[in-house]
Every structure is written in structure tokens, then in C-alpha cells.
Amino acid sequence: MLSFLKSPLAKSAKESIGVDIGTSAIKIVYLKLTSNKPVLKNFVIARLKEGSIQTSNQIIAGKQVSKILTLALQKGGIESRDVSFSIPAFSSLVSFFTIPWVPEDKIAAKLEEEAKKYIPVPLSEVSLGWNIIDEDQKIKSVGMRAKDKKGEMKILLMAVSKDTIKKYETIARNSQLNLGSIEVESFALIRCLIGESKEAAIILDIGSRICNTLIVANGLLRGTRNIDMGGGNISETISRGMNIDFIRADNLKKERGLEDPQLLNLITPTIDRIIHEVKRTLDIYNQKNSDNKIKKIILIGGTSKLKGFKTYFQEKFNLKIVEGNPWEQIDFKEDDRSI
């Protein structure tokens, strides 16, 4: 059920739905699966009152989500019943650690033993996913006998609470959908934005309330950090600074961005806090990985689209700053590029 790193799209399915339940919107994509790239058939975005169905750590209105999801699918003319849900990064716990080399058939037992050191709740309350992200070259030799292999394996371990998974299962059931997989959104972003690139990069996903910072190298997640700040905080800052309501402040933010001197003066302290945290993450990784330092930062999320945002970031970093293209692995009509 808990999809991990690989695409959750079933090979046997001809069509599938992807659903992202955020703090300010429910986003749906309807894909036709082909032997090449998936093809976008339709998409639906249901805008929501901030925090009305999900806070920054949990879904609080599952029944309402099911009603909105059912209506959105109807209005979008989406007939497929096969669905994959994404789970926000803040709903998962990621740990990186090293273990002595063990045979493949012994890894699961070894990781369950190690997981107790990193997961602050009983393992019976979570679902685990894991992947080997580094393995000593000397122990990869096919010709070596298992008992002769020595070295270390670096493990990425992810845990999601079973209560969280049950909430998504209930939403799918109440929406009369067939739940194929649940995937932490970080790995979908890596597939879409990094693909098979070996270059080290940071993906900065700036949501409404959370910035998710992902370090990726050799196509694998190497580090992650959540920053409790996002586009909603920027809108609140404008609202207070200009003594206007939140909706008006949010619209001004989207219309003018950082190109408006008054807004720039108000919101740069918030953005600078994000930049400070990203720089800390960047420095820590580069100090430990001098052979594959981070070469670029990929910006994704609605806030990253603000006017002047990319330029402001470029001024703060001696790195390549690029806007992420989540459609690179998808075929679609040219008219849909503005989604």
C-alpha cells in the first residue's frame, strides 16, 4: 500500500487518478497510461478555505473531503475509479542511518530492529518503507560469497502512521474509489523534477504553510527538512502590514509579487528566513559530500511563481536557480501548460 520511490501507477491499469489533499486545495489529475509517457486527460483544482479540511499535520474533515472529491470528479468528467493519493511530507518521518551489510533476505528484520531507535512511537502504529541509498562498492561483487562480504549500507527509512493511512483509505471508500497506493509527495517530486539525473540538487517545494526542502543526489533522496512557513504566512504578513483582509492581501501578493516595492519591503523578512534555512541545509550537505556538491535549486509550489521570486533567490545563491517543470514526464495539450 505504501508506495516508496517507484511510480505507484499500476502497469495493468489503462487510466488512473492522482489526488493531492492540501491545506488550501484538492488537486486531481486524470491520466491515461501508455507504454511511453502518461497522457493528461483532465485536471481539477478545488480551492478551499485555508485550513478548512487539513491543518499542517492532519486531515480534520475526512467526510467533507470525500464530498468535495466526489463532486470534483463528477464535474471533471473523470470516470476512472483507480486512485493514488499523495501524503504531505509533514505527515511522514524520514530517517537516514548506516548499518553493517546484511543479505537481502535479512534486511527487513534488521531494519525493524534499527527502526526502534529512530521512530518515536511503537512500530505497530506505523507503516514502514525503506530503500538502500548507498552500498560499499566492494560488497556489490556478484562473485563474493555472502559470508565474505563486509561493509556498510546507508538506508533511507520512512514511517507513516497507520491512522493517517486509514484516513486516506476511508476517503477513498466514501468516494467510491479503488485505492491503489499512497505515496509521500517527496518521491513523486523527485521522479517528476529529477528523473535519472545524477546531479546533486535541492528541491524547494513552497506550499501554503510548509516549505519542504529535499536534497537529491544520484536520483535518490539524501536529506529532507520541513520549514514551518509558506505562502499563507506571506499573505498574513501583507494583511497585517497594510491593514487589509487576508483575501485582498493574498490577491495583491499574486498580482504584484516582489516587483512591488511596498510588498517587497513587507515580505522579504519572511522569505529571508526560508533562504537562511535552505543555506544551512546546503552547507551541511556540501561539507559532508565534497565529491558531489549541490549544483542547483529547483523551485516548485505556488509561492515560487510570484513575480520576482526567482530573481530574488538568484541574488542570494551562487547556484543555478530553476523553476521546476512537473509536466516534463507527462504528455498534454499545449493549452494545459498554464496549469
C-alpha positions as a Python dict, from the first residue, in 0.01 Angstrom:
ca = {
    (1, 'M'): (0, 0, 0),
    (2, 'L'): (272, 250, 94),
    (3, 'S'): (443, 322, -237),
    (4, 'F'): (810, 402, -199),
    (5, 'L'): (1035, 562, -463),
    (6, 'K'): (896, 376, -763),
    (7, 'S'): (594, 501, -959),
    (8, 'P'): (265, 399, -795),
    (9, 'L'): (90, 370, -1132),
    (10, 'A'): (-17, 12, -1189),
    (11, 'K'): (115, -138, -1510),
    (12, 'S'): (-216, -315, -1575),
    (13, 'A'): (-432, -3, -1539),
    (14, 'K'): (-524, 198, -1850),
    (15, 'E'): (-627, 510, -1661),
    (16, 'S'): (-561, 642, -1314),
    (17, 'I'): (-636, 936, -1087),
    (18, 'G'): (-382, 1117, -873),
    (19, 'V'): (-514, 1317, -576),
    (20, 'D'): (-331, 1568, -357),
    (21, 'I'): (-519, 1694, -50),
    (22, 'G'): (-355, 2016, 65),
    (23, 'T'): (-430, 2282, 324),
    (24, 'S'): (-579, 2520, 64),
    (25, 'A'): (-686, 2299, -229),
    (26, 'I'): (-761, 1948, -350),
    (27, 'K'): (-580, 1882, -677),
    (28, 'I'): (-670, 1599, -912),
    (29, 'V'): (-502, 1474, -1229),
    (30, 'Y'): (-660, 1220, -1461),
    (31, 'L'): (-402, 1023, -1657),
    (32, 'K'): (-418, 776, -1941),
    (33, 'L'): (-134, 530, -1907),
    (34, 'T'): (59, 442, -2222),
    (35, 'S'): (375, 249, -2298),
    (36, 'N'): (561, 581, -2319),
    (37, 'K'): (463, 884, -2112),
    (38, 'P'): (134, 908, -1922),
    (39, 'V'): (-112, 1140, -2101),
    (40, 'L'): (-302, 1410, -1913),
    (41, 'K'): (-674, 1370, -1987),
    (42, 'N'): (-806, 1626, -1739),
    (43, 'F'): (-733, 1806, -1416),
    (44, 'V'): (-943, 1962, -1142),
    (45, 'I'): (-844, 2207, -868),
    (46, 'A'): (-1094, 2258, -585),
    (47, 'R'): (-998, 2574, -395),
    (48, 'L'): (-1068, 2563, -22),
    (49, 'K'): (-1072, 2797, 273),
    (50, 'E'): (-728, 2782, 433),
    (51, 'G'): (-716, 2505, 693),
    (52, 'S'): (-1080, 2404, 644),
    (53, 'I'): (-1007, 2036, 575),
    (54, 'Q'): (-643, 1991, 670),
    (55, 'T'): (-406, 2157, 910),
    (56, 'S'): (-29, 2142, 874),
    (57, 'N'): (-23, 1797, 1032),
    (58, 'Q'): (-350, 1612, 979),
    (59, 'I'): (-676, 1583, 785),
    (60, 'I'): (-952, 1719, 1009),
    (61, 'A'): (-1260, 1683, 787),
    (62, 'G'): (-1249, 1347, 611),
    (63, 'K'): (-1622, 1338, 529),
    (64, 'Q'): (-1605, 1685, 374),
    (65, 'V'): (-1305, 1579, 168),
    (66, 'S'): (-1498, 1282, 28),
    (67, 'K'): (-1791, 1505, -70),
    (68, 'I'): (-1566, 1761, -240),
    (69, 'L'): (-1366, 1488, -413),
    (70, 'T'): (-1680, 1313, -543),
    (71, 'L'): (-1822, 1642, -677),
    (72, 'A'): (-1489, 1740, -836),
    (73, 'L'): (-1463, 1407, -1016),
    (74, 'Q'): (-1818, 1445, -1147),
    (75, 'K'): (-1764, 1799, -1271),
    (76, 'G'): (-1435, 1697, -1431),
    (77, 'G'): (-1599, 1408, -1615),
    (78, 'I'): (-1347, 1171, -1460),
    (79, 'E'): (-1468, 813, -1493),
    (80, 'S'): (-1172, 611, -1368),
    (81, 'R'): (-1210, 467, -1017),
    (82, 'D'): (-842, 383, -964),
    (83, 'V'): (-672, 639, -742),
    (84, 'S'): (-331, 713, -591),
    (85, 'F'): (-309, 958, -301),
    (86, 'S'): (-10, 1170, -213),
    (87, 'I'): (69, 1226, 153),
    (88, 'P'): (227, 1559, 256),
    (89, 'A'): (588, 1532, 366),
    (90, 'F'): (495, 1666, 710),
    (91, 'S'): (279, 1356, 765),
    (92, 'S'): (582, 1128, 743),
    (93, 'L'): (902, 1070, 935),
    (94, 'V'): (1226, 1019, 741),
    (95, 'S'): (1549, 888, 888),
    (96, 'F'): (1889, 815, 736),
    (97, 'F'): (2130, 574, 901),
    (98, 'T'): (2403, 322, 828),
    (99, 'I'): (2402, -50, 908),
    (100, 'P'): (2658, -327, 856),
    (101, 'W'): (2600, -517, 533),
    (102, 'V'): (2338, -793, 556),
    (103, 'P'): (2195, -1023, 285),
    (104, 'E'): (1882, -901, 112),
    (105, 'D'): (1659, -1158, 282),
    (106, 'K'): (1776, -1033, 623),
    (107, 'I'): (1733, -658, 564),
    (108, 'A'): (1367, -632, 672),
    (109, 'A'): (1435, -789, 1011),
    (110, 'K'): (1747, -578, 1061),
    (111, 'L'): (1563, -257, 976),
    (112, 'E'): (1279, -333, 1211),
    (113, 'E'): (1538, -365, 1486),
    (114, 'E'): (1709, -39, 1386),
    (115, 'A'): (1381, 150, 1333),
    (116, 'K'): (1308, 138, 1706),
    (117, 'K'): (1599, 378, 1756),
    (118, 'Y'): (1459, 639, 1515),
    (119, 'I'): (1080, 612, 1529),
    (120, 'P'): (942, 779, 1846),
    (121, 'V'): (624, 567, 1854),
    (122, 'P'): (563, 190, 1869),
    (123, 'L'): (632, 28, 1533),
    (124, 'S'): (289, -132, 1549),
    (125, 'E'): (143, 216, 1492),
    (126, 'V'): (327, 293, 1167),
    (127, 'S'): (384, 155, 818),
    (128, 'L'): (748, 146, 712),
    (129, 'G'): (914, 195, 376),
    (130, 'W'): (1286, 177, 309),
    (131, 'N'): (1549, 187, 40),
    (132, 'I'): (1926, 132, 18),
    (133, 'I'): (2072, 461, -100),
    (134, 'D'): (2442, 374, -65),
    (135, 'E'): (2632, 48, -56),
    (136, 'D'): (3008, -4, -42),
    (137, 'Q'): (3135, -90, -389),
    (138, 'K'): (3343, -376, -251),
    (139, 'I'): (3033, -564, -135),
    (140, 'K'): (2848, -538, -466),
    (141, 'S'): (3061, -802, -635),
    (142, 'V'): (2838, -1084, -754),
    (143, 'G'): (3121, -1332, -720),
    (144, 'M'): (3172, -1281, -349),
    (145, 'R'): (3018, -1525, -105),
    (146, 'A'): (2768, -1372, 137),
    (147, 'K'): (2976, -1463, 440),
    (148, 'D'): (3280, -1286, 292),
    (149, 'K'): (3101, -958, 227),
    (150, 'K'): (3188, -677, 463),
    (151, 'G'): (3098, -312, 454),
    (152, 'E'): (2811, -78, 521),
    (153, 'M'): (2475, 9, 372),
    (154, 'K'): (2318, 354, 402),
    (155, 'I'): (1943, 327, 450),
    (156, 'L'): (1657, 569, 394),
    (157, 'L'): (1374, 475, 628),
    (158, 'M'): (1028, 630, 611),
    (159, 'A'): (738, 587, 852),
    (160, 'V'): (375, 694, 812),
    (161, 'S'): (123, 644, 1089),
    (162, 'K'): (-140, 379, 1028),
    (163, 'D'): (-404, 628, 1146),
    (164, 'T'): (-306, 859, 860),
    (165, 'I'): (-325, 575, 609),
    (166, 'K'): (-666, 472, 744),
    (167, 'K'): (-797, 826, 687),
    (168, 'Y'): (-699, 808, 320),
    (169, 'E'): (-848, 460, 290),
    (170, 'T'): (-1175, 592, 434),
    (171, 'I'): (-1179, 889, 197),
    (172, 'A'): (-1129, 656, -99),
    (173, 'R'): (-1402, 420, 19),
    (174, 'N'): (-1651, 702, 83),
    (175, 'S'): (-1572, 845, -261),
    (176, 'Q'): (-1624, 500, -419),
    (177, 'L'): (-1265, 486, -541),
    (178, 'N'): (-1025, 193, -563),
    (179, 'L'): (-714, 288, -367),
    (180, 'G'): (-407, 160, -548),
    (181, 'S'): (-132, 331, -349),
    (182, 'I'): (-41, 601, -102),
    (183, 'E'): (282, 785, -164),
    (184, 'V'): (470, 1054, 23),
    (185, 'E'): (476, 1352, -214),
    (186, 'S'): (854, 1396, -187),
    (187, 'F'): (918, 1091, -405),
    (188, 'A'): (671, 1198, -673),
    (189, 'L'): (854, 1533, -690),
    (190, 'I'): (1187, 1357, -733),
    (191, 'R'): (1053, 1146, -1022),
    (192, 'C'): (896, 1447, -1193),
    (193, 'L'): (1175, 1701, -1147),
    (194, 'I'): (1495, 1497, -1128),
    (195, 'G'): (1427, 1181, -1325),
    (196, 'E'): (1750, 989, -1385),
    (197, 'S'): (1986, 1283, -1333),
    (198, 'K'): (2285, 1208, -1107),
    (199, 'E'): (2348, 1575, -1027),
    (200, 'A'): (2301, 1686, -666),
    (201, 'A'): (2022, 1939, -624),
    (202, 'I'): (1779, 2087, -375),
    (203, 'I'): (1407, 2079, -447),
    (204, 'L'): (1232, 2358, -256),
    (205, 'D'): (858, 2294, -252),
    (206, 'I'): (691, 2605, -108),
    (207, 'G'): (335, 2529, -7),
    (208, 'S'): (74, 2733, 170),
    (209, 'R'): (204, 2656, 520),
    (210, 'I'): (512, 2437, 479),
    (211, 'C'): (835, 2455, 279),
    (212, 'N'): (961, 2107, 204),
    (213, 'T'): (1336, 2101, 137),
    (214, 'L'): (1462, 1789, -39),
    (215, 'I'): (1826, 1708, -110),
    (216, 'V'): (1860, 1471, -405),
    (217, 'A'): (2176, 1311, -544),
    (218, 'N'): (2212, 1026, -792),
    (219, 'G'): (1835, 1032, -827),
    (220, 'L'): (1776, 945, -460),
    (221, 'L'): (1661, 1141, -159),
    (222, 'R'): (1962, 1218, 62),
    (223, 'G'): (1812, 1460, 310),
    (224, 'T'): (1489, 1637, 392),
    (225, 'R'): (1371, 1919, 613),
    (226, 'N'): (1037, 2090, 668),
    (227, 'I'): (1026, 2465, 731),
    (228, 'D'): (707, 2583, 902),
    (229, 'M'): (650, 2871, 666),
    (230, 'G'): (486, 2925, 328),
    (231, 'G'): (272, 3138, 103),
    (232, 'G'): (-3, 3174, 363),
    (233, 'N'): (244, 3333, 605),
    (234, 'I'): (344, 3584, 337),
    (235, 'S'): (-21, 3677, 278),
    (236, 'E'): (-74, 3721, 654),
    (237, 'T'): (229, 3950, 671),
    (238, 'I'): (86, 4168, 391),
    (239, 'S'): (-254, 4168, 562),
    (240, 'R'): (-107, 4297, 888),
    (241, 'G'): (133, 4541, 726),
    (242, 'M'): (-129, 4704, 503),
    (243, 'N'): (-424, 4660, 741),
    (244, 'I'): (-633, 4472, 482),
    (245, 'D'): (-814, 4139, 496),
    (246, 'F'): (-639, 3812, 411),
    (247, 'I'): (-813, 3758, 75),
    (248, 'R'): (-719, 4105, -50),
    (249, 'A'): (-362, 4056, 74),
    (250, 'D'): (-338, 3718, -99),
    (251, 'N'): (-462, 3867, -427),
    (252, 'L'): (-213, 4153, -405),
    (253, 'K'): (66, 3904, -347),
    (254, 'K'): (-29, 3711, -659),
    (255, 'E'): (-81, 4024, -871),
    (256, 'R'): (234, 4216, -778),
    (257, 'G'): (474, 3976, -608),
    (258, 'L'): (819, 4100, -520),
    (259, 'E'): (820, 4356, -802),
    (260, 'D'): (611, 4595, -591),
    (261, 'P'): (845, 4797, -361),
    (262, 'Q'): (591, 4814, -77),
    (263, 'L'): (522, 4441, -83),
    (264, 'L'): (892, 4365, -121),
    (265, 'N'): (968, 4556, 198),
    (266, 'L'): (694, 4369, 385),
    (267, 'I'): (759, 4012, 276),
    (268, 'T'): (1135, 3982, 231),
    (269, 'P'): (1193, 3916, 605),
    (270, 'T'): (972, 3605, 572),
    (271, 'I'): (1141, 3492, 251),
    (272, 'D'): (1484, 3560, 402),
    (273, 'R'): (1403, 3319, 686),
    (274, 'I'): (1332, 3048, 428),
    (275, 'I'): (1657, 3132, 247),
    (276, 'H'): (1853, 3115, 573),
    (277, 'E'): (1723, 2763, 646),
    (278, 'V'): (1796, 2648, 290),
    (279, 'K'): (2153, 2779, 316),
    (280, 'R'): (2204, 2587, 641),
    (281, 'T'): (2083, 2267, 477),
    (282, 'L'): (2303, 2335, 173),
    (283, 'D'): (2618, 2395, 380),
    (284, 'I'): (2571, 2086, 596),
    (285, 'Y'): (2530, 1861, 292),
    (286, 'N'): (2821, 2011, 95),
    (287, 'Q'): (3059, 1978, 389),
    (288, 'K'): (2992, 1604, 403),
    (289, 'N'): (2976, 1546, 26),
    (290, 'S'): (3259, 1742, -133),
    (291, 'D'): (3269, 1499, -427),
    (292, 'N'): (2912, 1577, -536),
    (293, 'K'): (2816, 1924, -415),
    (294, 'I'): (2475, 2072, -482),
    (295, 'K'): (2471, 2248, -818),
    (296, 'K'): (2119, 2391, -837),
    (297, 'I'): (1798, 2469, -653),
    (298, 'I'): (1469, 2373, -814),
    (299, 'L'): (1174, 2591, -708),
    (300, 'I'): (826, 2441, -707),
    (301, 'G'): (493, 2534, -548),
    (302, 'G'): (259, 2828, -597),
    (303, 'T'): (466, 3078, -398),
    (304, 'S'): (769, 3017, -620),
    (305, 'K'): (566, 3157, -912),
    (306, 'L'): (536, 3503, -758),
    (307, 'K'): (674, 3784, -973),
    (308, 'G'): (1038, 3848, -890),
    (309, 'F'): (1067, 3545, -661),
    (310, 'K'): (1315, 3350, -873),
    (311, 'T'): (1525, 3664, -931),
    (312, 'Y'): (1537, 3736, -558),
    (313, 'F'): (1650, 3380, -488),
    (314, 'Q'): (1915, 3401, -759),
    (315, 'E'): (2063, 3708, -591),
    (316, 'K'): (2104, 3515, -266),
    (317, 'F'): (2269, 3200, -401),
    (318, 'N'): (2577, 3134, -613),
    (319, 'L'): (2392, 2843, -772),
    (320, 'K'): (2169, 2779, -1067),
    (321, 'I'): (1807, 2856, -972),
    (322, 'V'): (1544, 2693, -1193),
    (323, 'E'): (1167, 2667, -1193),
    (324, 'G'): (1059, 2306, -1167),
    (325, 'N'): (857, 2161, -1452),
    (326, 'P'): (629, 1887, -1310),
    (327, 'W'): (494, 1815, -1659),
    (328, 'E'): (822, 1701, -1809),
    (329, 'Q'): (730, 1334, -1773),
    (330, 'I'): (369, 1391, -1891),
    (331, 'D'): (221, 1437, -2239),
    (332, 'F'): (-52, 1702, -2261),
    (333, 'K'): (-206, 1965, -2485),
    (334, 'E'): (-16, 2290, -2523),
    (335, 'D'): (-318, 2475, -2380),
    (336, 'D'): (-260, 2298, -2048),
    (337, 'R'): (88, 2440, -1991),
    (338, 'S'): (-51, 2728, -1783),
    (339, 'I'): (-199, 2493, -1519),
}
